[in-house]
Amino acid sequence: MAPRVRFDAARCVGHGRCYVLAPEVFGEDEAGHCVVLEPAPSGALVDAARLGASNCPEDALAVEDGEGSDPA
């Protein structure tokens, strides 16, 4: 199964690291909180999604490799 971005909006406080590091995958709403632009990234966007997710200080983001796998 293709990688998928998992986002927990309740944890996001708007640090903005995700969309600064990976603007192709993540955007921001009017309050500065994350918006997932590419929920199923492919190719080079997978690496960008992982970079943005791994830099979220609130652990609101993860990239899952497939159904039933651990977040990466």
mmCIF file of the N, C-alpha and C atoms, coordinates in Angstrom:
data_MODEL
# 
_entry.id   MODEL 
# 
loop_
_atom_site.group_PDB 
_atom_site.id 
_atom_site.type_symbol 
_atom_site.label_atom_id 
_atom_site.label_alt_id 
_atom_site.label_comp_id 
_atom_site.label_asym_id 
_atom_site.label_entity_id 
_atom_site.label_seq_id 
_atom_site.pdbx_PDB_ins_code 
_atom_site.Cartn_x 
_atom_site.Cartn_y 
_atom_site.Cartn_z 
_atom_site.occupancy 
_atom_site.B_iso_or_equiv 
_atom_site.pdbx_formal_charge 
_atom_site.auth_seq_id 
_atom_site.auth_comp_id 
_atom_site.auth_asym_id 
_atom_site.auth_atom_id 
_atom_site.pdbx_PDB_model_num 
ATOM 1   N N  . MET A 1 1  ? 0.843  -1.181 0.000  1.00 0.00 ? 1  MET A N  1 
ATOM 2   C CA . MET A 1 1  ? 0.000  0.000  0.000  1.00 0.00 ? 1  MET A CA 1 
ATOM 3   C C  . MET A 1 1  ? 0.887  1.243  0.000  1.00 0.00 ? 1  MET A C  1 
ATOM 4   N N  . ALA A 1 2  ? 0.441  2.270  -0.662 1.00 0.00 ? 2  ALA A N  1 
ATOM 5   C CA . ALA A 1 2  ? 1.205  3.520  -0.776 1.00 0.00 ? 2  ALA A CA 1 
ATOM 6   C C  . ALA A 1 2  ? 1.283  4.243  0.570  1.00 0.00 ? 2  ALA A C  1 
ATOM 7   N N  . PRO A 1 3  ? 2.333  5.007  0.773  1.00 0.00 ? 3  PRO A N  1 
ATOM 8   C CA . PRO A 1 3  ? 2.453  5.791  2.005  1.00 0.00 ? 3  PRO A CA 1 
ATOM 9   C C  . PRO A 1 3  ? 1.294  6.776  2.150  1.00 0.00 ? 3  PRO A C  1 
ATOM 10  N N  . ARG A 1 4  ? 0.902  7.004  3.382  1.00 0.00 ? 4  ARG A N  1 
ATOM 11  C CA . ARG A 1 4  ? -0.173 7.960  3.678  1.00 0.00 ? 4  ARG A CA 1 
ATOM 12  C C  . ARG A 1 4  ? 0.268  8.852  4.826  1.00 0.00 ? 4  ARG A C  1 
ATOM 13  N N  . VAL A 1 5  ? -0.127 10.101 4.761  1.00 0.00 ? 5  VAL A N  1 
ATOM 14  C CA . VAL A 1 5  ? 0.152  11.050 5.835  1.00 0.00 ? 5  VAL A CA 1 
ATOM 15  C C  . VAL A 1 5  ? -0.985 10.952 6.848  1.00 0.00 ? 5  VAL A C  1 
ATOM 16  N N  . ARG A 1 6  ? -0.616 10.771 8.097  1.00 0.00 ? 6  ARG A N  1 
ATOM 17  C CA . ARG A 1 6  ? -1.579 10.789 9.202  1.00 0.00 ? 6  ARG A CA 1 
ATOM 18  C C  . ARG A 1 6  ? -1.387 12.103 9.946  1.00 0.00 ? 6  ARG A C  1 
ATOM 19  N N  . PHE A 1 7  ? -2.491 12.815 10.167 1.00 0.00 ? 7  PHE A N  1 
ATOM 20  C CA . PHE A 1 7  ? -2.435 14.122 10.816 1.00 0.00 ? 7  PHE A CA 1 
ATOM 21  C C  . PHE A 1 7  ? -3.459 14.185 11.936 1.00 0.00 ? 7  PHE A C  1 
ATOM 22  N N  . ASP A 1 8  ? -3.009 14.568 13.126 1.00 0.00 ? 8  ASP A N  1 
ATOM 23  C CA . ASP A 1 8  ? -3.882 14.741 14.282 1.00 0.00 ? 8  ASP A CA 1 
ATOM 24  C C  . ASP A 1 8  ? -4.023 16.250 14.522 1.00 0.00 ? 8  ASP A C  1 
ATOM 25  N N  . ALA A 1 9  ? -5.098 16.810 14.001 1.00 0.00 ? 9  ALA A N  1 
ATOM 26  C CA . ALA A 1 9  ? -5.315 18.258 14.085 1.00 0.00 ? 9  ALA A CA 1 
ATOM 27  C C  . ALA A 1 9  ? -5.391 18.753 15.529 1.00 0.00 ? 9  ALA A C  1 
ATOM 28  N N  . ALA A 1 10 ? -5.848 17.914 16.441 1.00 0.00 ? 10 ALA A N  1 
ATOM 29  C CA . ALA A 1 10 ? -5.965 18.318 17.846 1.00 0.00 ? 10 ALA A CA 1 
ATOM 30  C C  . ALA A 1 10 ? -4.598 18.575 18.479 1.00 0.00 ? 10 ALA A C  1 
ATOM 31  N N  . ARG A 1 11 ? -3.547 17.953 17.955 1.00 0.00 ? 11 ARG A N  1 
ATOM 32  C CA . ARG A 1 11 ? -2.195 18.143 18.500 1.00 0.00 ? 11 ARG A CA 1 
ATOM 33  C C  . ARG A 1 11 ? -1.469 19.343 17.887 1.00 0.00 ? 11 ARG A C  1 
ATOM 34  N N  . CYS A 1 12 ? -1.877 19.761 16.703 1.00 0.00 ? 12 CYS A N  1 
ATOM 35  C CA . CYS A 1 12 ? -1.181 20.829 15.982 1.00 0.00 ? 12 CYS A CA 1 
ATOM 36  C C  . CYS A 1 12 ? -1.395 22.173 16.671 1.00 0.00 ? 12 CYS A C  1 
ATOM 37  N N  . VAL A 1 13 ? -0.291 22.863 16.968 1.00 0.00 ? 13 VAL A N  1 
ATOM 38  C CA . VAL A 1 13 ? -0.374 24.197 17.562 1.00 0.00 ? 13 VAL A CA 1 
ATOM 39  C C  . VAL A 1 13 ? 0.197  25.268 16.638 1.00 0.00 ? 13 VAL A C  1 
ATOM 40  N N  . GLY A 1 14 ? 0.590  24.883 15.444 1.00 0.00 ? 14 GLY A N  1 
ATOM 41  C CA . GLY A 1 14 ? 0.998  25.856 14.439 1.00 0.00 ? 14 GLY A CA 1 
ATOM 42  C C  . GLY A 1 14 ? 2.458  26.280 14.463 1.00 0.00 ? 14 GLY A C  1 
ATOM 43  N N  . HIS A 1 15 ? 3.356  25.398 14.850 1.00 0.00 ? 15 HIS A N  1 
ATOM 44  C CA . HIS A 1 15 ? 4.778  25.743 14.790 1.00 0.00 ? 15 HIS A CA 1 
ATOM 45  C C  . HIS A 1 15 ? 5.210  26.040 13.357 1.00 0.00 ? 15 HIS A C  1 
ATOM 46  N N  . GLY A 1 16 ? 4.631  25.341 12.388 1.00 0.00 ? 16 GLY A N  1 
ATOM 47  C CA . GLY A 1 16 ? 4.905  25.612 10.975 1.00 0.00 ? 16 GLY A CA 1 
ATOM 48  C C  . GLY A 1 16 ? 6.111  24.916 10.394 1.00 0.00 ? 16 GLY A C  1 
ATOM 49  N N  . ARG A 1 17 ? 6.770  24.087 11.149 1.00 0.00 ? 17 ARG A N  1 
ATOM 50  C CA . ARG A 1 17 ? 7.963  23.407 10.618 1.00 0.00 ? 17 ARG A CA 1 
ATOM 51  C C  . ARG A 1 17 ? 7.613  22.518 9.437  1.00 0.00 ? 17 ARG A C  1 
ATOM 52  N N  . CYS A 1 18 ? 6.462  21.858 9.488  1.00 0.00 ? 18 CYS A N  1 
ATOM 53  C CA . CYS A 1 18 ? 6.074  20.935 8.414  1.00 0.00 ? 18 CYS A CA 1 
ATOM 54  C C  . CYS A 1 18 ? 5.978  21.665 7.085  1.00 0.00 ? 18 CYS A C  1 
ATOM 55  N N  . TYR A 1 19 ? 5.255  22.762 7.032  1.00 0.00 ? 19 TYR A N  1 
ATOM 56  C CA . TYR A 1 19 ? 5.058  23.447 5.752  1.00 0.00 ? 19 TYR A CA 1 
ATOM 57  C C  . TYR A 1 19 ? 6.237  24.312 5.343  1.00 0.00 ? 19 TYR A C  1 
ATOM 58  N N  . VAL A 1 20 ? 7.106  24.635 6.265  1.00 0.00 ? 20 VAL A N  1 
ATOM 59  C CA . VAL A 1 20 ? 8.334  25.335 5.881  1.00 0.00 ? 20 VAL A CA 1 
ATOM 60  C C  . VAL A 1 20 ? 9.312  24.346 5.237  1.00 0.00 ? 20 VAL A C  1 
ATOM 61  N N  . LEU A 1 21 ? 9.407  23.144 5.810  1.00 0.00 ? 21 LEU A N  1 
ATOM 62  C CA . LEU A 1 21 ? 10.341 22.134 5.306  1.00 0.00 ? 21 LEU A CA 1 
ATOM 63  C C  . LEU A 1 21 ? 9.810  21.365 4.096  1.00 0.00 ? 21 LEU A C  1 
ATOM 64  N N  . ALA A 1 22 ? 8.490  21.247 3.985  1.00 0.00 ? 22 ALA A N  1 
ATOM 65  C CA . ALA A 1 22 ? 7.894  20.449 2.903  1.00 0.00 ? 22 ALA A CA 1 
ATOM 66  C C  . ALA A 1 22 ? 6.641  21.137 2.355  1.00 0.00 ? 22 ALA A C  1 
ATOM 67  N N  . PRO A 1 23 ? 6.798  22.287 1.723  1.00 0.00 ? 23 PRO A N  1 
ATOM 68  C CA . PRO A 1 23 ? 5.631  23.037 1.242  1.00 0.00 ? 23 PRO A CA 1 
ATOM 69  C C  . PRO A 1 23 ? 4.869  22.336 0.123  1.00 0.00 ? 23 PRO A C  1 
ATOM 70  N N  . GLU A 1 24 ? 5.473  21.320 -0.487 1.00 0.00 ? 24 GLU A N  1 
ATOM 71  C CA . GLU A 1 24 ? 4.785  20.566 -1.534 1.00 0.00 ? 24 GLU A CA 1 
ATOM 72  C C  . GLU A 1 24 ? 3.757  19.612 -0.929 1.00 0.00 ? 24 GLU A C  1 
ATOM 73  N N  . VAL A 1 25 ? 3.933  19.284 0.348  1.00 0.00 ? 25 VAL A N  1 
ATOM 74  C CA . VAL A 1 25 ? 3.082  18.305 1.017  1.00 0.00 ? 25 VAL A CA 1 
ATOM 75  C C  . VAL A 1 25 ? 2.156  18.960 2.044  1.00 0.00 ? 25 VAL A C  1 
ATOM 76  N N  . PHE A 1 26 ? 2.643  19.983 2.732  1.00 0.00 ? 26 PHE A N  1 
ATOM 77  C CA . PHE A 1 26 ? 1.892  20.615 3.806  1.00 0.00 ? 26 PHE A CA 1 
ATOM 78  C C  . PHE A 1 26 ? 1.697  22.102 3.524  1.00 0.00 ? 26 PHE A C  1 
ATOM 79  N N  . GLY A 1 27 ? 0.541  22.599 3.906  1.00 0.00 ? 27 GLY A N  1 
ATOM 80  C CA . GLY A 1 27 ? 0.254  24.023 3.813  1.00 0.00 ? 27 GLY A CA 1 
ATOM 81  C C  . GLY A 1 27 ? -0.193 24.511 5.178  1.00 0.00 ? 27 GLY A C  1 
ATOM 82  N N  . GLU A 1 28 ? -0.705 25.735 5.190  1.00 0.00 ? 28 GLU A N  1 
ATOM 83  C CA . GLU A 1 28 ? -1.182 26.297 6.452  1.00 0.00 ? 28 GLU A CA 1 
ATOM 84  C C  . GLU A 1 28 ? -2.566 26.892 6.270  1.00 0.00 ? 28 GLU A C  1 
ATOM 85  N N  . ASP A 1 29 ? -3.352 26.837 7.350  1.00 0.00 ? 29 ASP A N  1 
ATOM 86  C CA . ASP A 1 29 ? -4.659 27.476 7.317  1.00 0.00 ? 29 ASP A CA 1 
ATOM 87  C C  . ASP A 1 29 ? -4.526 28.919 7.797  1.00 0.00 ? 29 ASP A C  1 
ATOM 88  N N  . GLU A 1 30 ? -5.628 29.616 7.926  1.00 0.00 ? 30 GLU A N  1 
ATOM 89  C CA . GLU A 1 30 ? -5.604 31.030 8.314  1.00 0.00 ? 30 GLU A CA 1 
ATOM 90  C C  . GLU A 1 30 ? -5.055 31.259 9.718  1.00 0.00 ? 30 GLU A C  1 
ATOM 91  N N  . ALA A 1 31 ? -5.043 30.220 10.549 1.00 0.00 ? 31 ALA A N  1 
ATOM 92  C CA . ALA A 1 31 ? -4.503 30.326 11.913 1.00 0.00 ? 31 ALA A CA 1 
ATOM 93  C C  . ALA A 1 31 ? -3.052 29.854 11.995 1.00 0.00 ? 31 ALA A C  1 
ATOM 94  N N  . GLY A 1 32 ? -2.491 29.402 10.871 1.00 0.00 ? 32 GLY A N  1 
ATOM 95  C CA . GLY A 1 32 ? -1.115 28.924 10.867 1.00 0.00 ? 32 GLY A CA 1 
ATOM 96  C C  . GLY A 1 32 ? -0.959 27.457 11.193 1.00 0.00 ? 32 GLY A C  1 
ATOM 97  N N  . HIS A 1 33 ? -2.059 26.728 11.281 1.00 0.00 ? 33 HIS A N  1 
ATOM 98  C CA . HIS A 1 33 ? -2.009 25.299 11.548 1.00 0.00 ? 33 HIS A CA 1 
ATOM 99  C C  . HIS A 1 33 ? -1.855 24.519 10.248 1.00 0.00 ? 33 HIS A C  1 
ATOM 100 N N  . CYS A 1 34 ? -1.388 23.303 10.372 1.00 0.00 ? 34 CYS A N  1 
ATOM 101 C CA . CYS A 1 34 ? -1.106 22.441 9.226  1.00 0.00 ? 34 CYS A CA 1 
ATOM 102 C C  . CYS A 1 34 ? -2.365 22.082 8.435  1.00 0.00 ? 34 CYS A C  1 
ATOM 103 N N  . VAL A 1 35 ? -2.167 22.028 7.121  1.00 0.00 ? 35 VAL A N  1 
ATOM 104 C CA . VAL A 1 35 ? -3.152 21.476 6.202  1.00 0.00 ? 35 VAL A CA 1 
ATOM 105 C C  . VAL A 1 35 ? -2.380 20.492 5.328  1.00 0.00 ? 35 VAL A C  1 
ATOM 106 N N  . VAL A 1 36 ? -2.843 19.266 5.228  1.00 0.00 ? 36 VAL A N  1 
ATOM 107 C CA . VAL A 1 36 ? -2.169 18.262 4.412  1.00 0.00 ? 36 VAL A CA 1 
ATOM 108 C C  . VAL A 1 36 ? -2.622 18.440 2.962  1.00 0.00 ? 36 VAL A C  1 
ATOM 109 N N  . LEU A 1 37 ? -1.673 18.781 2.099  1.00 0.00 ? 37 LEU A N  1 
ATOM 110 C CA . LEU A 1 37 ? -1.969 18.987 0.682  1.00 0.00 ? 37 LEU A CA 1 
ATOM 111 C C  . LEU A 1 37 ? -1.862 17.706 -0.125 1.00 0.00 ? 37 LEU A C  1 
ATOM 112 N N  . GLU A 1 38 ? -0.981 16.810 0.308  1.00 0.00 ? 38 GLU A N  1 
ATOM 113 C CA . GLU A 1 38 ? -0.750 15.531 -0.385 1.00 0.00 ? 38 GLU A CA 1 
ATOM 114 C C  . GLU A 1 38 ? -0.900 14.391 0.621  1.00 0.00 ? 38 GLU A C  1 
ATOM 115 N N  . PRO A 1 39 ? -2.117 13.901 0.847  1.00 0.00 ? 39 PRO A N  1 
ATOM 116 C CA . PRO A 1 39 ? -2.313 12.849 1.844  1.00 0.00 ? 39 PRO A CA 1 
ATOM 117 C C  . PRO A 1 39 ? -1.715 11.503 1.455  1.00 0.00 ? 39 PRO A C  1 
ATOM 118 N N  . ALA A 1 40 ? -1.453 11.309 0.165  1.00 0.00 ? 40 ALA A N  1 
ATOM 119 C CA . ALA A 1 40 ? -0.845 10.056 -0.312 1.00 0.00 ? 40 ALA A CA 1 
ATOM 120 C C  . ALA A 1 40 ? 0.339  10.411 -1.210 1.00 0.00 ? 40 ALA A C  1 
ATOM 121 N N  . PRO A 1 41 ? 1.426  10.897 -0.616 1.00 0.00 ? 41 PRO A N  1 
ATOM 122 C CA . PRO A 1 41 ? 2.569  11.341 -1.425 1.00 0.00 ? 41 PRO A CA 1 
ATOM 123 C C  . PRO A 1 41 ? 3.244  10.174 -2.140 1.00 0.00 ? 41 PRO A C  1 
ATOM 124 N N  . SER A 1 42 ? 3.858  10.492 -3.259 1.00 0.00 ? 42 SER A N  1 
ATOM 125 C CA . SER A 1 42 ? 4.618  9.477  -3.996 1.00 0.00 ? 42 SER A CA 1 
ATOM 126 C C  . SER A 1 42 ? 5.930  10.088 -4.456 1.00 0.00 ? 42 SER A C  1 
ATOM 127 N N  . GLY A 1 43 ? 6.854  9.225  -4.866 1.00 0.00 ? 43 GLY A N  1 
ATOM 128 C CA . GLY A 1 43 ? 8.151  9.688  -5.362 1.00 0.00 ? 43 GLY A CA 1 
ATOM 129 C C  . GLY A 1 43 ? 8.896  10.509 -4.328 1.00 0.00 ? 43 GLY A C  1 
ATOM 130 N N  . ALA A 1 44 ? 9.460  11.635 -4.774 1.00 0.00 ? 44 ALA A N  1 
ATOM 131 C CA . ALA A 1 44 ? 10.241 12.509 -3.902 1.00 0.00 ? 44 ALA A CA 1 
ATOM 132 C C  . ALA A 1 44 ? 9.390  13.135 -2.806 1.00 0.00 ? 44 ALA A C  1 
ATOM 133 N N  . LEU A 1 45 ? 8.079  13.198 -3.005 1.00 0.00 ? 45 LEU A N  1 
ATOM 134 C CA . LEU A 1 45 ? 7.218  13.795 -1.987 1.00 0.00 ? 45 LEU A CA 1 
ATOM 135 C C  . LEU A 1 45 ? 7.141  12.947 -0.725 1.00 0.00 ? 45 LEU A C  1 
ATOM 136 N N  . VAL A 1 46 ? 7.426  11.654 -0.833 1.00 0.00 ? 46 VAL A N  1 
ATOM 137 C CA . VAL A 1 46 ? 7.440  10.799 0.359  1.00 0.00 ? 46 VAL A CA 1 
ATOM 138 C C  . VAL A 1 46 ? 8.556  11.259 1.294  1.00 0.00 ? 46 VAL A C  1 
ATOM 139 N N  . ASP A 1 47 ? 9.718  11.517 0.747  1.00 0.00 ? 47 ASP A N  1 
ATOM 140 C CA . ASP A 1 47 ? 10.832 11.987 1.576  1.00 0.00 ? 47 ASP A CA 1 
ATOM 141 C C  . ASP A 1 47 ? 10.517 13.353 2.180  1.00 0.00 ? 47 ASP A C  1 
ATOM 142 N N  . ALA A 1 48 ? 9.894  14.227 1.408  1.00 0.00 ? 48 ALA A N  1 
ATOM 143 C CA . ALA A 1 48 ? 9.511  15.546 1.920  1.00 0.00 ? 48 ALA A CA 1 
ATOM 144 C C  . ALA A 1 48 ? 8.493  15.396 3.044  1.00 0.00 ? 48 ALA A C  1 
ATOM 145 N N  . ALA A 1 49 ? 7.509  14.510 2.871  1.00 0.00 ? 49 ALA A N  1 
ATOM 146 C CA . ALA A 1 49 ? 6.502  14.272 3.909  1.00 0.00 ? 49 ALA A CA 1 
ATOM 147 C C  . ALA A 1 49 ? 7.150  13.756 5.187  1.00 0.00 ? 49 ALA A C  1 
ATOM 148 N N  . ARG A 1 50 ? 8.091  12.840 5.048  1.00 0.00 ? 50 ARG A N  1 
ATOM 149 C CA . ARG A 1 50 ? 8.791  12.301 6.227  1.00 0.00 ? 50 ARG A CA 1 
ATOM 150 C C  . ARG A 1 50 ? 9.594  13.395 6.933  1.00 0.00 ? 50 ARG A C  1 
ATOM 151 N N  . LEU A 1 51 ? 10.234 14.262 6.169  1.00 0.00 ? 51 LEU A N  1 
ATOM 152 C CA . LEU A 1 51 ? 11.005 15.362 6.757  1.00 0.00 ? 51 LEU A CA 1 
ATOM 153 C C  . LEU A 1 51 ? 10.093 16.287 7.552  1.00 0.00 ? 51 LEU A C  1 
ATOM 154 N N  . GLY A 1 52 ? 8.983  16.687 6.941  1.00 0.00 ? 52 GLY A N  1 
ATOM 155 C CA . GLY A 1 52 ? 8.046  17.566 7.639  1.00 0.00 ? 52 GLY A CA 1 
ATOM 156 C C  . GLY A 1 52 ? 7.466  16.912 8.876  1.00 0.00 ? 52 GLY A C  1 
ATOM 157 N N  . ALA A 1 53 ? 7.069  15.655 8.755  1.00 0.00 ? 53 ALA A N  1 
ATOM 158 C CA . ALA A 1 53 ? 6.473  14.937 9.889  1.00 0.00 ? 53 ALA A CA 1 
ATOM 159 C C  . ALA A 1 53 ? 7.474  14.741 11.018 1.00 0.00 ? 53 ALA A C  1 
ATOM 160 N N  . SER A 1 54 ? 8.694  14.405 10.683 1.00 0.00 ? 54 SER A N  1 
ATOM 161 C CA . SER A 1 54 ? 9.692  14.137 11.722 1.00 0.00 ? 54 SER A CA 1 
ATOM 162 C C  . SER A 1 54 ? 10.117 15.397 12.469 1.00 0.00 ? 54 SER A C  1 
ATOM 163 N N  . ASN A 1 55 ? 9.813  16.550 11.915 1.00 0.00 ? 55 ASN A N  1 
ATOM 164 C CA . ASN A 1 55 ? 10.170 17.811 12.565 1.00 0.00 ? 55 ASN A CA 1 
ATOM 165 C C  . ASN A 1 55 ? 9.013  18.463 13.302 1.00 0.00 ? 55 ASN A C  1 
ATOM 166 N N  . CYS A 1 56 ? 7.891  17.761 13.413 1.00 0.00 ? 56 CYS A N  1 
ATOM 167 C CA . CYS A 1 56 ? 6.750  18.296 14.154 1.00 0.00 ? 56 CYS A CA 1 
ATOM 168 C C  . CYS A 1 56 ? 6.997  18.097 15.648 1.00 0.00 ? 56 CYS A C  1 
ATOM 169 N N  . PRO A 1 57 ? 7.153  19.185 16.413 1.00 0.00 ? 57 PRO A N  1 
ATOM 170 C CA . PRO A 1 57 ? 7.438  19.039 17.841 1.00 0.00 ? 57 PRO A CA 1 
ATOM 171 C C  . PRO A 1 57 ? 6.263  18.490 18.642 1.00 0.00 ? 57 PRO A C  1 
ATOM 172 N N  . GLU A 1 58 ? 5.070  18.513 18.067 1.00 0.00 ? 58 GLU A N  1 
ATOM 173 C CA . GLU A 1 58 ? 3.884  18.020 18.762 1.00 0.00 ? 58 GLU A CA 1 
ATOM 174 C C  . GLU A 1 58 ? 3.522  16.591 18.357 1.00 0.00 ? 58 GLU A C  1 
ATOM 175 N N  . ASP A 1 59 ? 4.306  15.990 17.438 1.00 0.00 ? 59 ASP A N  1 
ATOM 176 C CA . ASP A 1 59 ? 4.013  14.652 16.917 1.00 0.00 ? 59 ASP A CA 1 
ATOM 177 C C  . ASP A 1 59 ? 2.591  14.561 16.360 1.00 0.00 ? 59 ASP A C  1 
ATOM 178 N N  . ALA A 1 60 ? 2.169  15.615 15.687 1.00 0.00 ? 60 ALA A N  1 
ATOM 179 C CA . ALA A 1 60 ? 0.839  15.641 15.076 1.00 0.00 ? 60 ALA A CA 1 
ATOM 180 C C  . ALA A 1 60 ? 0.830  14.967 13.713 1.00 0.00 ? 60 ALA A C  1 
ATOM 181 N N  . LEU A 1 61 ? 2.007  14.685 13.162 1.00 0.00 ? 61 LEU A N  1 
ATOM 182 C CA . LEU A 1 61 ? 2.131  14.120 11.823 1.00 0.00 ? 61 LEU A CA 1 
ATOM 183 C C  . LEU A 1 61 ? 2.935  12.832 11.839 1.00 0.00 ? 61 LEU A C  1 
ATOM 184 N N  . ALA A 1 62 ? 2.575  11.945 10.936 1.00 0.00 ? 62 ALA A N  1 
ATOM 185 C CA . ALA A 1 62 ? 3.348  10.727 10.713 1.00 0.00 ? 62 ALA A CA 1 
ATOM 186 C C  . ALA A 1 62 ? 3.108  10.292 9.278  1.00 0.00 ? 62 ALA A C  1 
ATOM 187 N N  . VAL A 1 63 ? 4.060  9.555  8.733  1.00 0.00 ? 63 VAL A N  1 
ATOM 188 C CA . VAL A 1 63 ? 3.896  8.960  7.417  1.00 0.00 ? 63 VAL A CA 1 
ATOM 189 C C  . VAL A 1 63 ? 3.865  7.451  7.631  1.00 0.00 ? 63 VAL A C  1 
ATOM 190 N N  . GLU A 1 64 ? 2.745  6.853  7.252  1.00 0.00 ? 64 GLU A N  1 
ATOM 191 C CA . GLU A 1 64 ? 2.570  5.418  7.412  1.00 0.00 ? 64 GLU A CA 1 
ATOM 192 C C  . GLU A 1 64 ? 2.790  4.740  6.067  1.00 0.00 ? 64 GLU A C  1 
ATOM 193 N N  . ASP A 1 65 ? 3.551  3.656  6.089  1.00 0.00 ? 65 ASP A N  1 
ATOM 194 C CA . ASP A 1 65 ? 3.885  2.963  4.844  1.00 0.00 ? 65 ASP A CA 1 
ATOM 195 C C  . ASP A 1 65 ? 2.762  2.115  4.294  1.00 0.00 ? 65 ASP A C  1 
ATOM 196 N N  . GLY A 1 66 ? 1.809  1.768  5.083  1.00 0.00 ? 66 GLY A N  1 
ATOM 197 C CA . GLY A 1 66 ? 0.700  0.966  4.603  1.00 0.00 ? 66 GLY A CA 1 
ATOM 198 C C  . GLY A 1 66 ? -0.204 0.566  5.737  1.00 0.00 ? 66 GLY A C  1 
ATOM 199 N N  . GLU A 1 67 ? -1.264 -0.089 5.399  1.00 0.00 ? 67 GLU A N  1 
ATOM 200 C CA . GLU A 1 67 ? -2.253 -0.494 6.383  1.00 0.00 ? 67 GLU A CA 1 
ATOM 201 C C  . GLU A 1 67 ? -1.628 -1.375 7.450  1.00 0.00 ? 67 GLU A C  1 
ATOM 202 N N  . GLY A 1 68 ? -1.848 -0.983 8.710  1.00 0.00 ? 68 GLY A N  1 
ATOM 203 C CA . GLY A 1 68 ? -1.383 -1.783 9.817  1.00 0.00 ? 68 GLY A CA 1 
ATOM 204 C C  . GLY A 1 68 ? 0.090  -1.620 10.167 1.00 0.00 ? 68 GLY A C  1 
ATOM 205 N N  . SER A 1 69 ? 0.809  -0.709 9.506  1.00 0.00 ? 69 SER A N  1 
ATOM 206 C CA . SER A 1 69 ? 2.227  -0.536 9.815  1.00 0.00 ? 69 SER A CA 1 
ATOM 207 C C  . SER A 1 69 ? 2.417  0.572  10.824 1.00 0.00 ? 69 SER A C  1 
ATOM 208 N N  . ASP A 1 70 ? 3.580  0.618  11.416 1.00 0.00 ? 70 ASP A N  1 
ATOM 209 C CA . ASP A 1 70 ? 3.913  1.661  12.360 1.00 0.00 ? 70 ASP A CA 1 
ATOM 210 C C  . ASP A 1 70 ? 4.220  2.935  11.624 1.00 0.00 ? 70 ASP A C  1 
ATOM 211 N N  . PRO A 1 71 ? 3.909  4.111  12.223 1.00 0.00 ? 71 PRO A N  1 
ATOM 212 C CA . PRO A 1 71 ? 4.274  5.384  11.604 1.00 0.00 ? 71 PRO A CA 1 
ATOM 213 C C  . PRO A 1 71 ? 5.777  5.518  11.496 1.00 0.00 ? 71 PRO A C  1 
ATOM 214 N N  . ALA A 1 72 ? 6.201  6.196  10.465 1.00 0.00 ? 72 ALA A N  1 
ATOM 215 C CA . ALA A 1 72 ? 7.643  6.424  10.252 1.00 0.00 ? 72 ALA A CA 1 
ATOM 216 C C  . ALA A 1 72 ? 7.975  7.874  10.438 1.00 0.00 ? 72 ALA A C  1 
# 
